[in-house]
Amino acid sequence: MRAYFEKQGKKLGLTGAALLAFVNQCLAAVPAEVTTAMGDMKTDGIAVATAFLVATIAIIAFKFMKKGT
């Protein structure tokens, strides 16, 4: 069974390396404006995820405080 999983892991590793090479090749032809827009979307996405995380933690903290009183 171990040999099977090792074999599958090697296949996945090779597939991942091939996909990475393909993506890098595709990104080489992308205009600078698109790269800038993608960076801006990443920054905005991180900001939204951070706000969601803070709100979730605040809700959980309020519930714990409510149970404690």
Helices and strands as residue ranges (DSSP letters): H 2-27, H 32-68
